[in-house]
Amino acid sequence: MSGRPEILFPLFADIKKLEGVGPKTAQNLEQIDVRKPRDLLFLLPYSCIDRAVRLSVSEAELPGVVTVQVLVGTHRPPRNRGGAYRISVQDTSTSFQVVFFHARGDYLKKILPEGSRRVVSGKAELFDGVAQMVHPEYVVAPDEADEIPEVEPVYPLTHGVTQKTMVKAVRSVLERTPDLAEWIDRSQMQQAKWPAWREAMEMVHFPQSVPEVSPNSPARERLAYDEFLAHQITLALARSQLQRAKGIVSEHTGVLQAKVRDALPFAPTNAQEKAIAAIAGDMVLPTRMNRLLQGDVGSGKTLVAIMALLGAVEAGGQGVMMAPTEILARQHLEGLQPLAESAGVVLEILSGRDKGKVRRAKLEALARGEIHILVGTHAVFQDDVNFADLRLAIIDEQHRFGVRQRLELGKKGEGADVLVMTATPIPRSLALAQYGDMDVSILDEKPPGRQPITTALVSTARMAEVVGHLRKAVAEGKQAYWVCPLVEESERVDYTAADARFKALRAELGEGVVGLVHGQMPPDEKDAAMAAFQAGQTQVLVATTVIEVGVNVPNATIMVIERAEVFGLAQLHQLRGRVGRGTEASTCLLMYQAPLNESGEKRLKVLRESEDGFVIAETDLQMRGAGDLIGTAQSGLPRFRVADVETQASLMAVAQSDARKLLHDDPTLQSARGKAARVLLWLMEQDQAIRLISVG
């Protein structure tokens, strides 16, 4: 696997060798990410122009492009400089005008001599009932009419690059494009009626009919599948790398888990039981676990996590639980502590705050195996942190972690099993793109005793009413969150909005009732404000979205979100999940500023009607697209040039099972199809995968 296969050299050669591409054009093409011939192949036309010859302009839908044979009539030069030069022409059933601006008369008489027949092709529109064609793109003699493509592709362009340049350059790439051995499973090809790779490239770049340009044409679908397949082979290689990594067999005895079960107020849900069993099954295997636990807000991930951690302890080892922030790590500590106590195991937290003696004492206890379960931030990855026998690492809120980090993580505990938890319900298509290397468990039922949340939409015009409602609730001893929007993503402005609301509510509800948390506060003030609210010393917490992830105050039953229309759906769903954690019925008020635009209204209604994070995530994906949903920069999502993750999710699923099967049957890609798949990885520039094969 040492270097790029020779058959692909022409596609990775100097782009300036292509017809019509000089140094200037090459520079301009870089603006649209085209740096080598291969990139041009994957820059597909986004539509096409139908230039089939018609009998008459009167048959065409105007305004539109028409190609028609005409008899050239009189030339009428412009009366003043820069005016329109008009030529009357006649087709089989009607006469119309061909119009030019700033053109030389002698040149026009040469290409459109009076009394001759010509085929003209260009955009025609009606003016005062007469058709006009301004600056036709083609003017040819009838015997040269086959120079005009019947279907002309339209490419995305950039400054200084014309359609004609693109067509020429692409034709020049296709001439050097080799036939490649087939990497798609034969039965899949037959069933889907897909063309071979090179043929598919020719069909999409030089379509014979308009439907060939549509995203679900067989040729396009095949090229989309190639991208998905290369991506899924990469993930499957990463997965087999993790699985080949020797794991440690951790046999659960169930002794400690039984103590926790006895202490629970009610039985785990079916989904929890299934996840607990799947994890135990993985941990017993000699290979490493690499599982994603996906659960909506309040679906009970903590219980599944403690059961897995206790399994590691039962087997004589240790477990670690990592969260992205200090606040979340403390919260996990609070959630896990009572359960760990009922099982009689030692649970500790290690954070950036631990300094000097305290830190040293914890590290020594950890290395001696006296701490069974450690909770912490990424600080647990530092060099001086050593476990006596680490069996399980749980990572929370993983979408900030890519495949690469998952591979890194494994190096800390040689052979430790890995469980990733996310509270962000991810639509299936994205889960496949992002976590295709993992096995997935989904918690899709709410634990018993969880109260439904009533969600209502209220216009900001009714602010006084909302504050009155809040005053009454506070008098009854209830607690509430009041979330202010981040204005224009600027921390300073965000602070002023929250500060103003804090002062207004304090004036209405009284001193000492209202607390404030925002991004600009020093960490200890933030923690103090959170702690006061958690302890019930303040009853209303005004906050920016810092509380989005994971804060747990069971007594809080009201969530007011101001300017809800500026938040994303997933974010609103996460915020709403901060209430409804106790035994009381809860309310979430989405305050919006009228008038709402259509998408704002649609988002808020979806929330009002559904508490299912997966339904909400699917809607969010349809409305915003994959990049926005998880922030393209940190999403770890590949950039596909042909494929569309949203509309072609089912293709992605086929690619995943195909990639896993291919690697299961041929782990080192040595078979004929395996070798073809290697060429595909090089073609798609999946260098990470290529390194994994060579390592493997």
C-alpha positions in Angstrom: 0.0 0.0 0.0 3.1 2.1 -0.2 2.0 4.7 -2.7 -0.7 5.8 -5.1 -1.5 3.2 -7.7 -0.1 4.0 -11.2 -3.4 3.7 -12.9 -4.5 6.9 -11.0 -1.5 9.0 -11.9 -3.3 10.9 -14.8 -6.0 12.0 -12.3 -3.5 13.4 -9.9 -1.2 15.0 -12.5 -0.6 18.8 -13.1 -4.0 20.4 -13.9 -2.3 22.8 -16.3 -1.7 19.9 -18.7 -5.5 19.9 -19.5 -6.8 21.5 -22.6 -7.7 25.2 -22.0 -6.3 25.4 -18.5 -3.4 27.8 -18.3 -1.7 29.1 -15.1 -4.4 31.8 -14.6 -7.4 29.4 -15.0 -5.6 26.9 -12.7 -5.4 29.7 -10.1 -9.1 30.6 -10.5 -10.2 27.0 -10.2 -8.6 26.7 -6.8 -11.4 29.1 -5.6 -13.8 26.2 -6.0 -11.5 23.5 -4.6 -10.3 22.2 -7.9 -6.5 21.6 -7.8 -6.0 18.5 -9.9 -7.8 16.6 -12.7 -9.5 14.3 -10.2 -11.3 17.3 -8.6 -12.8 18.3 -11.9 -14.3 14.8 -12.3 -16.1 15.2 -8.9 -17.3 18.8 -9.7 -20.6 17.7 -11.3 -22.9 19.9 -13.4 -25.8 21.1 -11.2 -28.2 21.3 -14.1 -28.3 21.2 -17.9 -29.7 23.1 -20.8 -31.8 21.3 -23.4 -30.5 22.3 -26.8 -32.3 19.8 -28.9 -33.3 21.4 -32.3 -37.0 22.4 -32.5 -39.1 23.2 -35.5 -40.2 26.6 -34.2 -39.7 29.1 -31.4 -43.5 29.0 -30.9 -43.1 25.4 -29.6 -40.8 26.4 -26.7 -41.7 27.7 -23.3 -40.5 31.3 -23.1 -38.4 32.7 -21.6 -36.1 29.7 -22.2 -33.3 28.3 -24.3 -34.3 27.4 -27.9 -32.4 25.8 -30.7 -34.0 26.3 -34.1 -33.1 26.4 -37.8 -33.9 29.8 -39.4 -33.8 31.6 -42.7 -31.9 34.9 -42.2 -33.7 38.1 -43.2 -32.9 41.7 -43.1 -30.2 43.3 -40.9 -31.2 46.5 -39.0 -28.1 48.2 -37.6 -28.6 50.4 -34.5 -29.6 54.1 -35.0 -27.2 55.3 -32.3 -23.9 53.9 -30.9 -24.3 51.0 -28.4 -27.9 50.4 -29.5 -29.4 47.1 -30.5 -28.4 45.4 -33.9 -31.5 43.5 -35.0 -31.7 40.7 -37.5 -35.1 39.3 -38.6 -35.2 35.5 -39.0 -37.9 33.1 -40.0 -38.4 29.5 -38.7 -40.9 26.9 -39.9 -43.9 28.8 -38.5 -43.0 32.2 -37.2 -40.6 35.1 -37.5 -38.6 36.6 -34.7 -35.5 38.7 -34.0 -31.9 37.9 -33.2 -30.4 40.8 -31.3 -26.8 41.9 -30.6 -25.3 44.7 -28.6 -21.9 46.3 -29.3 -21.3 43.9 -32.2 -19.6 44.9 -35.5 -21.9 44.8 -38.5 -19.3 43.3 -40.9 -18.8 40.4 -38.5 -22.6 39.8 -38.1 -23.0 39.8 -42.0 -20.3 37.2 -42.2 -21.9 34.8 -39.6 -25.5 35.5 -40.5 -25.6 36.4 -44.2 -29.0 37.5 -45.5 -30.8 34.7 -47.3 -28.8 31.9 -45.7 -30.0 29.1 -43.5 -28.4 28.9 -39.9 -29.1 27.0 -36.7 -29.2 29.4 -33.7 -29.3 28.5 -30.1 -29.8 30.8 -27.1 -32.2 32.2 -24.6 -35.4 33.6 -26.2 -38.0 35.8 -24.5 -41.2 37.6 -25.7 -41.2 41.4 -26.1 -44.6 42.9 -27.1 -45.7 39.6 -28.4 -42.6 39.1 -30.6 -39.8 36.6 -29.7 -36.3 37.9 -29.4 -33.0 36.0 -29.0 -30.3 38.2 -27.5 -26.7 37.1 -28.2 -27.2 33.4 -29.1 -24.5 31.1 -27.8 -24.3 29.1 -31.0 -24.7 30.2 -34.7 -23.7 27.4 -37.1 -24.5 26.3 -40.7 -27.1 23.4 -40.8 -24.4 20.9 -41.8 -22.5 21.8 -38.6 -25.5 21.6 -36.3 -24.0 18.5 -34.5 -21.5 20.9 -32.9 -24.3 22.0 -30.6 -24.6 19.5 -27.7 -28.3 18.3 -27.4 -28.0 18.5 -23.6 -25.4 21.0 -22.3 -24.1 20.6 -18.7 -24.1 23.7 -16.4 -21.1 23.8 -14.0 -20.6 25.8 -10.8 -18.3 28.5 -11.9 -15.9 30.9 -10.3 -14.5 34.3 -11.4 -12.6 34.0 -14.7 -13.8 30.5 -15.7 -16.5 30.1 -18.3 -18.8 27.2 -19.0 -16.9 26.5 -22.3 -13.6 26.3 -20.4 -15.1 23.9 -17.9 -16.6 21.7 -20.6 -13.3 21.6 -22.5 -11.2 20.8 -19.3 -13.6 18.1 -18.2 -13.6 16.5 -21.7 -9.8 16.6 -21.5 -9.9 14.8 -18.0 -12.3 12.2 -19.3 -10.0 11.4 -22.2 -7.3 10.5 -19.6 -9.6 8.7 -17.2 -8.8 5.0 -16.9 -11.3 2.2 -16.7 -11.0 1.0 -13.0 -11.8 -2.5 -11.7 -15.2 -2.6 -10.0 -15.3 -2.2 -6.2 -19.1 -2.3 -5.8 -20.6 -5.7 -5.0 -21.8 -7.3 -8.2 -25.3 -8.1 -7.0 -25.7 -4.6 -5.7 -24.7 -3.2 -9.1 -27.3 -5.4 -10.9 -30.1 -4.7 -8.5 -29.6 -1.0 -8.6 -28.9 -1.0 -12.4 -25.8 1.2 -12.0 -23.3 1.8 -14.8 -19.6 1.2 -14.4 -17.5 4.0 -12.8 -16.0 5.5 -15.9 -19.3 5.2 -17.8 -21.1 6.9 -14.9 -18.6 9.8 -15.1 -19.3 10.2 -18.8 -23.0 10.1 -18.2 -23.0 12.9 -15.6 -20.6 15.2 -17.4 -22.0 14.7 -20.9 -25.7 13.8 -20.4 -27.8 12.6 -23.3 -31.1 13.7 -21.7 -32.2 16.1 -19.0 -33.2 13.4 -16.4 -29.6 12.1 -16.4 -28.6 15.2 -14.5 -31.0 14.6 -11.6 -29.5 13.4 -8.3 -31.3 10.1 -8.4 -30.3 9.2 -11.9 -28.4 5.8 -11.9 -25.1 7.4 -12.7 -25.3 10.0 -10.0 -26.5 7.5 -7.5 -23.6 5.2 -8.3 -21.1 8.0 -7.8 -22.7 9.0 -4.5 -22.5 5.4 -3.4 -18.8 5.4 -4.2 -18.2 8.3 -1.8 -20.3 6.6 1.0 -18.5 3.3 0.4 -15.1 4.9 0.7 -16.1 6.7 3.9 -17.7 3.6 5.4 -14.6 1.4 4.5 -12.5 4.0 6.4 -14.8 3.8 9.4 -14.9 0.0 9.2 -11.1 -0.1 9.1 -10.9 2.1 12.2 -13.5 -0.2 13.8 -11.6 -3.3 13.0 -8.4 -1.6 14.2 -10.1 -1.0 17.5 -11.6 -4.4 17.6 -8.3 -6.1 16.7 -6.8 -4.2 19.5 -6.6 -6.8 22.2 -9.3 -6.2 24.8 -9.4 -7.4 28.4 -12.1 -10.0 29.3 -14.2 -8.4 32.0 -16.6 -10.9 33.5 -19.5 -9.2 35.4 -20.5 -11.1 38.5 -23.6 -9.0 39.0 -23.0 -8.7 42.8 -22.5 -4.9 42.9 -25.1 -4.3 40.2 -27.7 -6.2 42.2 -27.1 -3.8 45.2 -27.9 -0.8 42.9 -31.0 -2.5 41.5 -32.3 -3.1 45.1 -31.8 0.6 45.8 -33.6 1.9 42.7 -37.1 3.3 43.3 -38.3 1.6 40.1 -37.2 -1.0 37.6 -35.0 0.0 34.6 -36.8 0.4 31.2 -36.5 -2.3 28.5 -34.2 0.0 26.5 -31.9 0.4 29.6 -31.9 -3.4 30.2 -31.0 -4.0 26.5 -28.1 -1.5 26.6 -26.8 -2.9 29.9 -26.9 -6.4 28.5 -25.2 -5.4 25.2 -22.4 -3.6 27.1 -21.8 -6.6 29.4 -21.7 -8.8 26.3 -19.0 -6.6 24.7 -16.9 -6.5 27.9 -16.7 -10.2 28.1 -15.1 -10.5 24.6 -11.4 -10.6 24.2 -11.7 -7.6 21.7 -12.2 -4.0 22.7 -15.7 -2.6 23.0 -16.4 0.4 20.8 -20.1 1.3 21.5 -22.1 4.5 21.2 -24.9 4.9 23.8 -27.4 7.4 22.3 -30.1 8.6 24.6 -32.4 11.5 24.7 -32.6 14.0 27.5 -33.8 12.2 30.6 -33.7 8.7 29.1 -31.6 7.3 32.0 -28.0 7.1 30.6 -26.6 7.5 34.1 -28.0 4.2 35.2 -26.6 2.4 32.2 -23.2 4.0 32.8 -23.0 3.0 36.5 -24.0 -0.6 35.6 -21.2 -0.7 33.1 -18.7 0.8 35.5 -19.7 -1.6 38.3 -19.2 -4.5 35.8 -15.6 -3.3 35.4 -15.1 -3.2 39.2 -16.8 -6.6 39.6 -14.2 -8.0 37.2 -11.5 -6.7 39.5 -10.7 -3.5 37.5 -11.4 0.2 37.4 -13.6 2.5 35.3 -13.4 6.1 34.3 -16.1 8.5 33.2 -15.1 11.6 31.2 -17.1 14.8 30.6 -16.2 17.8 28.4 -16.5 20.4 31.2 -16.0 20.7 34.9 -19.6 21.5 35.6 -20.7 18.3 33.8 -18.1 16.2 35.5 -19.4 17.4 38.9 -22.9 16.6 37.8 -22.0 13.1 36.8 -20.4 12.8 40.3 -23.7 13.8 41.9 -25.7 11.4 39.7 -23.3 8.5 40.2 -22.4 9.0 43.9 -25.6 7.7 45.5 -25.6 4.6 43.2 -21.9 4.0 43.9 -22.6 4.3 47.6 -25.4 1.7 47.5 -22.9 -0.7 45.9 -20.2 0.2 48.3 -17.5 1.2 45.8 -15.1 4.2 45.9 -15.9 7.0 43.5 -13.6 10.1 43.1 -13.4 13.1 40.9 -10.2 14.4 39.4 -10.3 17.9 37.9 -8.1 20.8 36.9 -8.8 22.3 40.4 -7.0 19.5 42.2 -3.5 20.9 43.0 -0.5 19.8 45.0 -1.1 17.4 47.9 -4.7 16.7 47.1 -4.0 15.8 43.5 -1.0 13.7 44.5 -3.0 11.7 47.1 -5.7 11.0 44.5 -3.2 9.9 41.9 -1.5 7.5 44.4 -4.8 6.0 45.4 -5.8 5.5 41.8 -2.5 3.8 40.9 -2.9 1.5 43.9 -6.4 0.6 42.8 -8.1 2.1 45.9 -10.3 4.4 43.7 -12.7 2.1 41.8 -14.4 4.7 39.6 -12.9 8.0 38.5 -15.0 10.9 37.2 -13.2 13.8 35.4 -12.7 16.1 32.5 -10.1 15.4 29.8 -7.5 16.1 32.5 -7.6 12.3 33.2 -5.6 11.9 30.1 -2.5 13.6 31.4 0.7 11.7 31.6 0.9 11.4 35.4 -2.5 9.8 35.7 -2.1 6.0 36.0 -4.6 3.4 36.7 -3.9 0.1 38.5 -6.2 -1.8 36.0 -8.4 0.4 33.8 -11.1 -1.8 32.2 -13.7 0.8 30.9 -13.6 4.4 29.7 -16.9 6.2 29.2 -16.8 9.5 27.3 -19.8 11.8 27.6 -21.0 14.2 24.9 -18.8 12.8 22.2 -19.7 14.9 19.2 -16.6 17.0 20.2 -14.5 13.8 19.6 -13.7 12.4 16.1 -12.7 8.9 15.0 -9.0 9.9 15.4 -9.5 10.9 19.1 -11.3 7.6 19.7 -8.2 5.8 18.4 -5.9 8.0 20.6 -8.0 7.3 23.7 -7.4 3.7 23.5 -3.7 4.2 24.2 -4.3 5.3 27.8 -5.7 2.0 29.1 -4.2 -0.7 26.9 -7.2 -2.7 25.9 -9.8 -0.8 28.0 -13.3 -1.0 26.6 -14.7 2.3 25.3 -18.3 3.5 25.7 -19.4 6.9 24.3 -22.5 8.5 25.5 -24.4 11.3 23.8 -27.5 13.1 24.8 -27.9 14.7 21.4 -30.2 12.4 19.4 -28.6 12.1 16.0 -30.7 11.3 13.0 -29.8 7.9 11.6 -28.2 9.2 8.4 -25.7 11.3 10.4 -25.1 8.7 13.0 -24.0 6.4 10.1 -21.7 9.1 8.7 -20.2 10.0 12.0 -20.3 6.9 14.1 -20.2 4.2 11.4 -17.2 2.6 13.2 -19.2 2.0 16.4 -21.9 -0.3 17.6 -25.0 1.7 18.7 -27.4 1.3 21.6 -30.3 3.6 21.7 -32.3 4.6 24.8 -35.7 5.5 23.3 -38.1 5.3 26.3 -38.4 7.6 29.3 -37.9 6.0 32.7 -41.0 5.7 34.8 -41.9 8.6 37.1 -40.7 11.1 34.5 -43.4 13.8 34.2 -44.3 15.1 30.7 -43.5 18.7 30.0 -46.2 21.1 28.8 -44.7 23.3 26.1 -46.4 26.6 25.2 -45.7 29.4 22.7 -46.0 33.0 24.1 -45.3 36.3 22.4 -42.9 38.6 24.1 -45.7 41.1 24.1 -47.2 39.1 27.0 -44.0 39.5 29.1 -45.9 41.0 32.1 -48.2 38.1 32.2 -45.3 35.6 32.2 -43.6 37.5 35.1 -46.9 37.4 37.0 -47.2 33.6 36.4 -43.6 33.3 37.7 -44.3 35.4 40.8 -47.1 33.0 41.7 -44.9 29.9 41.1 -42.1 31.3 43.3 -44.6 31.9 46.1 -45.5 28.2 45.9 -41.8 27.3 46.4 -41.2 26.3 42.7 -38.0 27.0 40.9 -37.5 28.3 37.3 -34.8 28.8 34.6 -35.0 31.9 32.5 -32.8 31.6 29.4 -31.7 34.6 27.5 -30.4 34.4 23.9 -26.8 34.9 22.8 -27.1 38.1 20.7 -25.0 37.9 17.6 -22.7 35.3 19.2 -20.9 38.1 21.1 -20.2 37.2 24.7 -20.3 40.9 25.7 -23.7 41.5 24.2 -25.0 38.2 25.6 -24.0 39.4 29.0 -26.0 42.6 28.7 -29.2 40.8 27.7 -29.0 38.4 30.6 -27.9 41.2 33.0 -30.8 43.4 32.0 -33.3 40.6 32.4 -31.7 39.6 35.8 -32.2 43.2 37.1 -35.8 43.5 35.8 -36.8 40.2 37.4 -35.0 41.0 40.7 -37.0 44.3 40.8 -40.2 42.3 40.3 -39.6 39.3 42.4 -37.4 40.6 45.2 -33.7 40.5 46.3 -32.2 37.1 46.8 -34.8 35.3 44.7 -33.0 35.6 41.4 -29.5 34.4 40.4 -27.5 35.0 37.3 -25.1 32.8 35.2 -23.4 33.9 31.9 -20.3 33.2 29.9 -18.3 36.2 31.0 -18.4 35.3 34.8 -15.3 33.9 36.5 -15.7 30.1 36.9 -16.0 30.2 40.7 -18.8 32.8 40.6 -20.6 30.7 38.0 -20.3 27.6 40.1 -21.5 29.5 43.2 -24.6 30.8 41.4 -25.3 27.3 40.1 -24.8 25.8 43.6 -27.1 28.4 45.2 -29.8 27.5 42.7 -29.3 23.7 43.1 -29.6 24.2 46.9 -32.8 26.2 46.4 -31.3 29.4 47.9 -32.3 31.2 44.7 -35.5 30.3 43.0 -35.0 31.8 39.5 -31.8 31.4 37.6 -31.3 33.8 34.7 -28.8 32.2 32.3 -27.4 32.2 28.8 -27.0 28.8 27.2 -24.2 27.7 29.6 -26.9 25.6 31.3 -27.7 23.7 28.1 -25.9 20.5 28.9 -26.6 18.4 31.9 -27.5 20.6 34.8 -29.7 18.7 37.2 -32.2 20.5 39.6 -35.2 18.2 40.1 -37.1 20.9 41.9 -37.0 23.2 38.8 -40.3 22.9 37.0 -40.4 26.0 34.8 -38.2 26.9 31.8 -38.7 30.2 30.1 -36.7 30.6 26.9 -36.7 34.2 25.7 -36.5 34.8 21.9 -36.8 31.1 21.4 -37.0 31.6 17.6 -33.3 32.4 17.4 -32.3 29.0 18.9 -31.7 25.8 17.0 -34.2 23.0 17.5 -31.8 20.6 19.1 -30.7 23.3 21.5 -34.2 24.2 22.5 -34.9 20.5 23.1 -31.8 20.2 25.3 -32.8 23.3 27.3 -36.3 22.0 27.8 -34.8 18.8 29.1 -33.5 20.7 32.1 -37.0 20.6 33.7 -39.3 17.7 34.2 -36.6 15.9 36.2 -38.6 15.6 39.4 -42.0 14.3 40.3 -43.9 17.6 39.6 -45.5 18.4 36.3 -43.3 20.9 34.4 -43.8 23.7 31.9 -41.6 25.2 29.1 -42.5 28.6 27.8 -41.1 29.5 24.4 -41.2 33.3 24.1 -41.0 34.6 20.6 -40.9 38.0 19.0 -43.8 38.4 16.6 -44.0 38.2 13.7 -42.4 34.8 13.3 -41.1 33.7 9.9 -42.2 30.4 8.4 -39.2 28.4 9.5 -39.2 29.9 13.0 -42.9 29.0 13.4 -42.3 25.5 12.1 -39.5 24.9 14.6 -41.4 26.0 17.6 -44.5 24.0 16.6 -42.4 20.8 16.2 -41.2 21.4 19.8 -44.7 22.0 21.1 -46.0 18.8 19.5 -43.1 16.4 20.3 -40.9 15.5 23.2 -39.1 12.8 21.1 -35.5 14.0 20.5 -35.2 11.7 17.5 -38.2 13.2 15.7 -36.9 16.6 16.5 -33.5 15.9 15.2 -34.9 14.5 11.9 -36.9 17.7 11.5 -33.9 19.8 12.3 -31.9 17.9 9.7 -34.5 18.5 7.0 -34.7 22.2 7.9 -31.1 23.1 8.4 -29.0 20.5 6.7 -26.2 18.4 8.1 -23.4 20.9 8.3 -25.4 23.3 10.5 -26.8 20.6 12.7 -23.5 19.8 14.2 -21.4 22.7 13.1 -19.4 21.6 10.1 -16.1 22.6 11.5 -16.2 20.3 14.5 -18.7 17.8 13.1 -16.1 15.2 11.9 -18.5 14.8 9.0 -16.8 14.2 5.7 -17.4 16.6 2.9 -19.1 14.7 0.1 -19.0 16.2 -3.4 -21.7 14.1 -5.0 -23.5 12.4 -2.2 -26.1 14.1 0.0 -26.2 12.7 3.5 -29.7 13.9 4.1 -31.6 12.7 1.1 -29.5 9.5 0.5 -29.5 8.1 4.0 -30.6 4.7 2.8 -27.6 4.5 0.4 -25.3 5.2 3.4 -26.9 2.3 5.3 -26.2 -0.1 2.4 -22.7 1.2 2.1 -22.1 0.6 5.8 -23.2 -3.0 5.8 -21.3 -3.6 2.5 -18.1 -2.1 3.9 -18.3 -4.2 7.0 -19.0 -7.4 5.0 -16.1 -6.7 2.6 -13.7 -6.2 5.5 -15.1 -9.2 7.4 -14.5 -11.4 4.3 -11.2 -9.8 3.3 -9.6 -7.9 6.3 -6.5 -6.8 4.4 -8.2 -6.1 1.1 -6.2 -8.6 -1.0 -9.0 -10.2 -3.1 -9.8 -8.8 -6.5 -12.6 -6.7 -5.1 -10.4 -5.7 -2.1 -7.7 -4.4 -4.5 -10.3 -2.4 -6.4 -11.5 -1.0 -3.1 -7.9 0.1 -2.3 -7.9 2.1 -5.6 -11.2 3.6 -4.5 -9.7 4.8 -1.2 -6.8 6.4 -3.1 -9.2 8.0 -5.6 -11.3 9.4 -2.7 -8.2 10.6 -0.9 -9.0 8.6 2.2 -5.4 8.7 3.5 -6.4 7.8 7.0 -7.9 4.6 5.8 -4.9 3.8 3.7 -2.6 4.3 6.7 -4.8 1.9 8.7 -4.5 -0.8 6.0 -0.8 -0.5 5.9 -0.6 -0.6 9.7 -3.0 -3.6 9.7 
